[in-house]
Each structure stands twice: as structure tokens, then as C-alpha cells.
């Protein structure tokens, strides 16, 4: 149970969100957030597959640049995918 002061502060925050980002407020109230399309999912998957491939190739030919780019690509793909899972 919130105190009267906490309820007033919470209402002030809600009003700020309503003014600053009405689309987000509407989405949160309806319980539906924007879904990622097939293109973005394929981008995440492609980056992860490319990263694993470059890491394997870099390890096979002992090329540090390929390893670095592979790790960067894999990390970017994973971060995009994790970001898509968050509401």
C-alpha cells in the first residue's frame, strides 16, 4: 500500500509519461508492445551466424582481425535479440 505522497508522485510520473510519450503510454495501457518483424529477426540471426562463421574462420587461419569482427558481429546480434525480448 502506497502512502498519499507516494501516490501523488506516481501520478505525477504517469502524467509526465502521458505528455512526453503518448504512444508508449498507450501501448503500456493496452498491454501490447510493438513486435519485431521478420526482417529484424533475420537480421539478428544473420549477424549471429556471420559472427560464428568469422570466429571459426579467424581461428582457423589465425587472423586476429577476423576474430575481432566475428566477436563484434556475434555480440551485436545477441544484443539486438535480447533487446527485442524486453518490453
N, CA and C atoms as an extended XYZ file, in Angstrom:
261
Properties=species:S:1:pos:R:3:atomname:S:1:resname:S:1:resid:I:1 pbc="F F F"
N         0.844       -1.170        0.000 N   UNK     1
C         0.000        0.000        0.000 CA  UNK     1
C         0.892        1.237        0.000 C   UNK     1
N         0.592        2.146       -0.913 N   UNK     2
C         1.385        3.355       -1.046 CA  UNK     2
C         0.818        4.465       -0.168 C   UNK     2
N         1.722        5.292        0.329 N   UNK     3
C         1.271        6.444        1.113 CA  UNK     3
C         0.670        7.491        0.165 C   UNK     3
N         0.025        8.460        0.742 N   UNK     4
C        -0.613        9.503       -0.073 CA  UNK     4
C         0.429       10.259       -0.907 C   UNK     4
N         1.569       10.547       -0.306 N   UNK     5
C         2.648       11.239       -1.013 CA  UNK     5
C         3.183       10.393       -2.175 C   UNK     5
N         3.375        9.103       -1.937 N   UNK     6
C         3.864        8.213       -2.991 CA  UNK     6
C         2.861        8.110       -4.132 C   UNK     6
N         1.571        8.080       -3.823 N   UNK     7
C         0.544        8.032       -4.856 CA  UNK     7
C         0.558        9.304       -5.695 C   UNK     7
N         0.774       10.451       -5.051 N   UNK     8
C         0.846       11.718       -5.786 CA  UNK     8
C         2.073       11.745       -6.699 C   UNK     8
N         3.203       11.247       -6.191 N   UNK     9
C         4.416       11.207       -7.003 CA  UNK     9
C         4.246       10.259       -8.187 C   UNK     9
N         3.608        9.120       -7.949 N   UNK    10
C         3.370        8.166       -9.025 CA  UNK    10
C         2.451        8.769      -10.084 C   UNK    10
N         1.425        9.460       -9.677 N   UNK    11
C         0.520       10.109      -10.629 CA  UNK    11
C         1.250       11.183      -11.421 C   UNK    11
N         2.165       11.932      -10.783 N   UNK    12
C         2.956       12.946      -11.491 CA  UNK    12
C         3.841       12.299      -12.548 C   UNK    12
N         4.418       11.159      -12.231 N   UNK    13
C         5.246       10.434      -13.199 CA  UNK    13
C         4.389        9.937      -14.353 C   UNK    13
N         3.208        9.430      -14.054 N   UNK    14
C         2.300        8.966      -15.104 CA  UNK    14
C         1.919       10.109      -16.041 C   UNK    14
N         1.623       11.261      -15.472 N   UNK    15
C         1.267       12.413      -16.295 CA  UNK    15
C         2.434       12.849      -17.164 C   UNK    15
N         3.642       12.788      -16.613 N   UNK    16
C         4.825       13.148      -17.405 CA  UNK    16
C         4.968       12.210      -18.597 C   UNK    16
N         4.765       10.892      -18.376 N   UNK    17
C         4.843        9.932      -19.478 CA  UNK    17
C         3.745       10.177      -20.504 C   UNK    17
N         2.540       10.507      -20.048 N   UNK    18
C         1.441       10.782      -20.968 CA  UNK    18
C         1.756       11.959      -21.879 C   UNK    18
N         2.421       12.962      -21.334 N   UNK    19
C         2.759       14.145      -22.116 CA  UNK    19
C         3.968       13.889      -23.012 C   UNK    19
N         5.003       13.271      -22.474 N   UNK    20
C         6.266       13.133      -23.216 CA  UNK    20
C         6.224       12.031      -24.270 C   UNK    20
N         5.514       10.928      -24.014 N   UNK    21
C         5.479        9.821      -24.974 CA  UNK    21
C         4.103        9.148      -24.961 C   UNK    21
N         3.129        9.747      -25.644 N   UNK    22
C         1.778        9.197      -25.605 CA  UNK    22
C         1.670        7.811      -26.248 C   UNK    22
N         2.510        7.522      -27.255 N   UNK    23
C         2.460        6.199      -27.890 CA  UNK    23
C         2.882        5.104      -26.917 C   UNK    23
N         3.935        5.361      -26.158 N   UNK    24
C         4.382        4.389      -25.157 CA  UNK    24
C         3.320        4.206      -24.083 C   UNK    24
N         2.727        5.294      -23.646 N   UNK    25
C         1.679        5.216      -22.629 CA  UNK    25
C         0.514        4.372      -23.121 C   UNK    25
N         0.100        4.608      -24.363 N   UNK    26
C        -0.999        3.836      -24.944 CA  UNK    26
C        -0.646        2.356      -25.050 C   UNK    26
N         0.573        2.059      -25.463 N   UNK    27
C         0.999        0.659      -25.604 CA  UNK    27
C         1.064       -0.041      -24.252 C   UNK    27
N         1.554        0.658      -23.245 N   UNK    28
C         1.638        0.055      -21.916 CA  UNK    28
C         0.257       -0.183      -21.321 C   UNK    28
N        -0.651        0.741      -21.554 N   UNK    29
C        -2.004        0.566      -21.027 CA  UNK    29
C        -2.738       -0.571      -21.713 C   UNK    29
N        -2.527       -0.732      -23.017 N   UNK    30
C        -3.229       -1.798      -23.737 CA  UNK    30
C        -2.562       -3.157      -23.525 C   UNK    30
N        -1.308       -3.143      -23.045 N   UNK    31
C        -0.601       -4.397      -22.794 CA  UNK    31
C         0.039       -4.978      -24.043 C   UNK    31
N        -0.022       -4.244      -25.139 N   UNK    32
C         0.580       -4.718      -26.378 CA  UNK    32
C         1.756       -3.828      -26.739 C   UNK    32
N         2.896       -4.448      -26.881 N   UNK    33
C         4.071       -3.711      -27.323 CA  UNK    33
C         4.366       -4.088      -28.767 C   UNK    33
N         5.099       -3.240      -29.425 N   UNK    34
C         5.409       -3.446      -30.829 CA  UNK    34
C         6.215       -4.723      -31.025 C   UNK    34
N         5.800       -5.531      -31.969 N   UNK    35
C         6.508       -6.771      -32.278 CA  UNK    35
C         7.552       -6.518      -33.360 C   UNK    35
N         8.625       -7.236      -33.264 N   UNK    36
C         9.645       -7.153      -34.301 CA  UNK    36
C         9.178       -7.931      -35.507 C   UNK    36
N         9.412       -7.409      -36.683 N   UNK    37
C         9.048       -8.085      -37.911 CA  UNK    37
C        10.054       -9.165      -38.266 C   UNK    37
N         9.724       -9.885      -39.316 N   UNK    38
C        10.580      -10.985      -39.767 CA  UNK    38
C        11.946      -10.469      -40.200 C   UNK    38
N        11.987       -9.298      -40.817 N   UNK    39
C        13.258       -8.741      -41.288 CA  UNK    39
C        14.251       -8.499      -40.158 C   UNK    39
N        13.766       -7.972      -39.051 N   UNK    40
C        14.669       -7.706      -37.920 CA  UNK    40
C        15.113       -9.001      -37.264 C   UNK    40
N        14.221       -9.972      -37.197 N   UNK    41
C        14.624      -11.270      -36.637 CA  UNK    41
C        15.699      -11.911      -37.503 C   UNK    41
N        15.514      -11.818      -38.821 N   UNK    42
C        16.527      -12.379      -39.720 CA  UNK    42
C        17.848      -11.622      -39.613 C   UNK    42
N        17.774      -10.317      -39.386 N   UNK    43
C        18.999       -9.533      -39.194 CA  UNK    43
C        19.761      -10.030      -37.971 C   UNK    43
N        19.057      -10.246      -36.857 N   UNK    44
C        19.704      -10.757      -35.642 CA  UNK    44
C        20.330      -12.120      -35.906 C   UNK    44
N        19.559      -12.999      -36.508 N   UNK    45
C        20.062      -14.340      -36.790 CA  UNK    45
C        21.247      -14.292      -37.744 C   UNK    45
N        21.143      -13.445      -38.770 N   UNK    46
C        22.246      -13.312      -39.727 CA  UNK    46
C        23.519      -12.807      -39.084 C   UNK    46
N        23.398      -11.820      -38.212 N   UNK    47
C        24.582      -11.303      -37.518 CA  UNK    47
C        25.218      -12.361      -36.627 C   UNK    47
N        24.373      -13.145      -35.956 N   UNK    48
C        24.920      -14.188      -35.090 CA  UNK    48
C        25.613      -15.280      -35.896 C   UNK    48
N        25.000      -15.701      -37.005 N   UNK    49
C        25.609      -16.736      -37.850 CA  UNK    49
C        26.898      -16.211      -38.476 C   UNK    49
N        26.864      -14.973      -38.970 N   UNK    50
C        28.069      -14.367      -39.545 CA  UNK    50
C        29.179      -14.293      -38.502 C   UNK    50
N        28.827      -13.891      -37.282 N   UNK    51
C        29.823      -13.795      -36.214 CA  UNK    51
C        30.470      -15.124      -35.896 C   UNK    51
N        29.654      -16.178      -35.790 N   UNK    52
C        30.204      -17.507      -35.505 CA  UNK    52
C        31.094      -17.968      -36.658 C   UNK    52
N        30.641      -17.708      -37.891 N   UNK    53
C        31.457      -18.089      -39.046 CA  UNK    53
C        32.788      -17.368      -39.090 C   UNK    53
N        32.762      -16.064      -38.819 N   UNK    54
C        34.015      -15.300      -38.827 CA  UNK    54
C        34.941      -15.708      -37.693 C   UNK    54
N        34.370      -16.042      -36.547 N   UNK    55
C        35.199      -16.514      -35.433 CA  UNK    55
C        35.869      -17.834      -35.810 C   UNK    55
N        35.104      -18.737      -36.395 N   UNK    56
C        35.675      -20.031      -36.803 CA  UNK    56
C        36.756      -19.839      -37.867 C   UNK    56
N        36.480      -18.991      -38.856 N   UNK    57
C        37.460      -18.737      -39.914 CA  UNK    57
C        38.697      -18.049      -39.351 C   UNK    57
N        38.492      -17.076      -38.474 N   UNK    58
C        39.631      -16.374      -37.864 CA  UNK    58
C        40.483      -17.299      -37.028 C   UNK    58
N        39.850      -18.241      -36.333 N   UNK    59
C        40.622      -19.198      -35.540 CA  UNK    59
C        41.378      -20.164      -36.442 C   UNK    59
N        40.747      -20.541      -37.564 N   UNK    60
C        41.387      -21.499      -38.476 CA  UNK    60
C        42.616      -20.901      -39.159 C   UNK    60
N        42.533      -19.628      -39.531 N   UNK    61
C        43.664      -19.015      -40.241 CA  UNK    61
C        44.508      -18.117      -39.332 C   UNK    61
N        44.205      -18.112      -38.051 N   UNK    62
C        44.939      -17.311      -37.053 CA  UNK    62
C        44.965      -15.829      -37.412 C   UNK    62
N        43.802      -15.297      -37.730 N   UNK    63
C        43.690      -13.887      -38.087 CA  UNK    63
C        42.920      -13.158      -36.978 C   UNK    63
N        43.600      -12.257      -36.319 N   UNK    64
C        43.013      -11.543      -35.188 CA  UNK    64
C        41.892      -10.607      -35.650 C   UNK    64
N        42.039      -10.003      -36.811 N   UNK    65
C        41.018       -9.098      -37.322 CA  UNK    65
C        39.703       -9.848      -37.569 C   UNK    65
N        39.765      -11.030      -38.165 N   UNK    66
C        38.559      -11.830      -38.377 CA  UNK    66
C        37.928      -12.230      -37.053 C   UNK    66
N        38.732      -12.584      -36.097 N   UNK    67
C        38.209      -12.914      -34.773 CA  UNK    67
C        37.502      -11.716      -34.144 C   UNK    67
N        38.117      -10.558      -34.235 N   UNK    68
C        37.533       -9.355      -33.653 CA  UNK    68
C        36.207       -8.996      -34.314 C   UNK    68
N        36.182       -8.998      -35.641 N   UNK    69
C        34.951       -8.670      -36.365 CA  UNK    69
C        33.880       -9.723      -36.087 C   UNK    69
N        34.268      -10.973      -35.974 N   UNK    70
C        33.323      -12.029      -35.657 CA  UNK    70
C        32.717      -11.861      -34.274 C   UNK    70
N        33.546      -11.553      -33.305 N   UNK    71
C        33.054      -11.337      -31.942 CA  UNK    71
C        32.145      -10.116      -31.907 C   UNK    71
N        32.519       -9.064      -32.602 N   UNK    72
C        31.693       -7.854      -32.666 CA  UNK    72
C        30.338       -8.140      -33.313 C   UNK    72
N        30.342       -8.884      -34.389 N   UNK    73
C        29.102       -9.235      -35.079 CA  UNK    73
C        28.208      -10.118      -34.211 C   UNK    73
N        28.785      -11.109      -33.593 N   UNK    74
C        28.024      -12.011      -32.724 CA  UNK    74
C        27.437      -11.245      -31.533 C   UNK    74
N        28.233      -10.395      -30.935 N   UNK    75
C        27.763       -9.610      -29.796 CA  UNK    75
C        26.632       -8.671      -30.203 C   UNK    75
N        26.745       -8.036      -31.350 N   UNK    76
C        25.693       -7.146      -31.830 CA  UNK    76
C        24.400       -7.907      -32.074 C   UNK    76
N        24.487       -9.070      -32.709 N   UNK    77
C        23.302       -9.879      -32.958 CA  UNK    77
C        22.623      -10.320      -31.672 C   UNK    77
N        23.417      -10.742      -30.702 N   UNK    78
C        22.854      -11.181      -29.419 CA  UNK    78
C        22.219      -10.000      -28.681 C   UNK    78
N        22.878       -8.853      -28.682 N   UNK    79
C        22.323       -7.676      -28.005 CA  UNK    79
C        21.014       -7.229      -28.653 C   UNK    79
N        20.954       -7.252      -29.972 N   UNK    80
C        19.707       -6.900      -30.648 CA  UNK    80
C        18.594       -7.869      -30.298 C   UNK    80
N        18.932       -9.136      -30.216 N   UNK    81
C        17.916      -10.146      -29.889 CA  UNK    81
C        17.442      -10.000      -28.435 C   UNK    81
N        18.357       -9.759      -27.526 N   UNK    82
C        17.971       -9.561      -26.131 CA  UNK    82
C        17.138       -8.297      -25.991 C   UNK    82
N        17.517       -7.261      -26.723 N   UNK    83
C        16.739       -6.026      -26.707 CA  UNK    83
C        15.336       -6.208      -27.236 C   UNK    83
N        15.169       -7.121      -28.185 N   UNK    84
C        13.843       -7.389      -28.729 CA  UNK    84
C        12.973       -8.138      -27.743 C   UNK    84
N        13.555       -8.870      -26.823 N   UNK    85
C        12.788       -9.641      -25.866 CA  UNK    85
C        12.262       -8.788      -24.731 C   UNK    85
N        12.902       -7.660      -24.488 N   UNK    86
C        12.493       -6.798      -23.371 CA  UNK    86
C        11.281       -5.982      -23.772 C   UNK    86
N        10.370       -5.780      -22.847 N   UNK    87
C         9.181       -4.962      -23.172 CA  UNK    87
C         9.483       -3.501      -23.286 C   UNK    87
